[in-house]
Amino acid sequence: MKVLVVGANGQIGKHLVSFIKESEGLEARAMIRKEEQAPFFEKLGAETAIVDLEDDVEPIAKAAEGVDAIVFTAGSGPHTGKDKTILIDLDGAVKTIEAAKVAGVKRFIMISSFDTSREAIQAAPSSFAPYVAAKHYADEWLKGTDLDYTIIHPGALTNDEGTGQIKTHQESEIREVPREDVAKVIVASLENDATIGKAFQVVTGDVPINEAVNMLS
């Protein structure tokens, strides 16, 4: 399975490409925005495609040619304005979904926010609400397609070393999860068709990742 990682230069994306390269049966194509980001992935032996998510659908679709799955890990980041949140986290996600259709790629994994319900938008601080709203509508757009989707809702992301153990059922309060473990959950989801059509939250827990993902079936 060849996987296009959108937002590969992000922290989850870099972990994900590394884990894909270490796995059996998976190959990575890293979609990045700048030429100078390529050496990191070239050293891993991964293909690269240079595409700006603020471009149109066609360049994204071209990057997706010949792949079997797409993982959307891109994000505008905490230090950009509401405009970038709309352009990357909403419009960029929707364009990637549409690009998957154009390229004939059925498998699509979306990395979302912990809670993207309407209630979460209303409850979010004013500075965070645009991000939650963007993720909400991107998730809903994906659910409305006939793609074989999985939506992963990670808890509060940290750069701690992964524990390899998670919890996947719904949480009343957000808890932390290392980005490294989120990347491993993505790999496990790619390898397990039982995650198709599923949306689930991920926080640090006491169940090994593969076992927790198998329990979603």
N, C-alpha and C positions, 0 to 999 in steps of 0.2 A: 504494500500500500504506500503510495507516494502522497505526502501531506504538505499542503501549502500552509505555512504559518504566517498569518497576517499580523503585523506588529512584532515581527521576530526580534527586533532590536530592544524590545522592552524586557523587563526583568523576568517575567514569566516566560516570554518568548525565547529568551536565550537558554533558560533551563530546558524548555521543551525541545528545542532543536538538538541540544546536547543529549537528552534522554532518547529521542527518536534515533539518533545516530548510534546509540549504544544498544538499541533493541533489535530483535530479530524480526524481519518481515516488514519493517517500516523504513521509509526514506523521507528526508526533509527537503523542502524547497523554502528558503527563507525570503519572505517579501519584506524589503526594507526601503527606506525613503532616500537614503544617501549612499553614494558610491563608497565613501570612506567607512561605512559600516560593514562593508563586505568582507574584509580580511578575517574578522572573528569567525565567520561562518565558513569561509574557504578553508581555514585551518582545521575545521571539524569535518571537512569533506562534504559539506552541504551545498546544494545549488542555491543561487540567489536570483532574485528578480527585483529590480529597482522600480518601485511604483509609489507615487504620492497618493494617499487615500483621498486627498482633496481633488484629484483628477476625476475623470468620468468613469463609467462602468467598464468601457472597452479595455483600458490598460490592465485593470484588475482581472478581467476575463482572460486576457492573453497570458497573464502570469499563472492562471489556473489551468491552462491547457495541459492535458495529459496527467493531471493529478487525480487521485481517488477520493480525497477528503480535504476540507478546508477547516482550519481552526482560526477563529477571530480572537486575537488577544490584544488588539490595539486599544489604546486609550489616549486621550488628550493630556492626561496628567493633572496633578493638583494645582499647578501654578499657571495654568492658562485660563482665559476668560470663558464666558458662556458661549461666545461665538465658536471657539474651537471645540467645546463640548458638543455642540450641535453638529459641527462639520465632521468630527471624527467619530464620536461615540454613537451618534444616531445616523447621520447621512453616510458616513464611511461604512458603518455596519450594514445598512440597507443596500448600498451599492455593492458590497461584497456578496451579499445574499443574491442579488440580481445577477452578479457576475458568475456565481456558481451555476445558475440556471443556464446562462449563455454558454458556459464551458461544458455543460453536461455533467457537473459534479453533484452527486446526490447527498453525500455525507457532509454534514456541517456541524461543527461544535462552536458554540458561542460562550465566551467567558463574560459573564454578566456581573451585576452587583448583588450583594447578599440578599436584599429584598427589593424587588422592583414593582411591588403592588401599588395600586392607587393610594392606599393608606400610607405606604412608605414615602411616597412623594409628598403627601400632606404633612407628614410628621418630620420630614428632614429639615435641618437648618437651611436657611435661605441660600447659603453658599453651596450647599450640596444638592439641593433639590433639582437644579437643572440636569445634573449628572444622572440622578435616579430616574428622572423623567425620560431622558434620552435612552437609557438602558431599557426602561419599560416599553417604549414604543419599538425599539429595535427587537426586543424579545417577542413582542406581539406580531411584528411583521414576519419574523422567522416562523412562528407557530402557524401562521396563515398560509404557509407554502406547503408543497408536497415533498420538501427535502427531508432526508433522514437526519433530523436534528437532535442534538443534545444541548441543553442549556445548563451550564455550571454556575452556581451562585456561591462564590467563595466568601468566607468571613473576612475580618479585618486582616489585610495582608501584611506579613512581616518578612524581613530578610533573614530570619533565624534559619539555622540548619533544619532540614526536614526531619520529622520523626518517623515518617513512613506509616503513621497511624492516623486515622481520621474518624469523623462521625458524619453521616450523611442525612439523617432525618431532620425535619424542620425544627428550627430553634426559635424560642421566644425572644432571646437576646443574642446579639451578635457576639461571636467569640473569634479569637485569632486563628490564623492558619498560615504557615510559611508558604511563600511563593513556590519554593522547590516542591512541596507536596502537591500544590495545585497542578503543577506541570506533570507530576506523576499520575495524578487523577485523569488528566487529559489523555495520556498514553494508555492508561487502563480502559478508558472509555472508547478510544479508537479501536482497541483490541476486543471489545465486548459489545456485540450487537444488542444486548439487552438494554443498553443505555439509549437506544434510538427511541425518540418520542418522549424522553424523560427530561424533567427539569428538577434539579436537586441542589440543596445547600451543602457546603463542605466546610467543616471546622476541624481543628485538631481534636482527636479522640483517642480511642483505645482499640480500634479495629484496623488490621492491616489493609492498605489501600485496595489491593486486588479483591480481597474478601468483601470489603465494604461495597465496592462497585458491583460485585456479583450479587450482592443482596438486593440490588435495585430491581432485579428481574421479577 
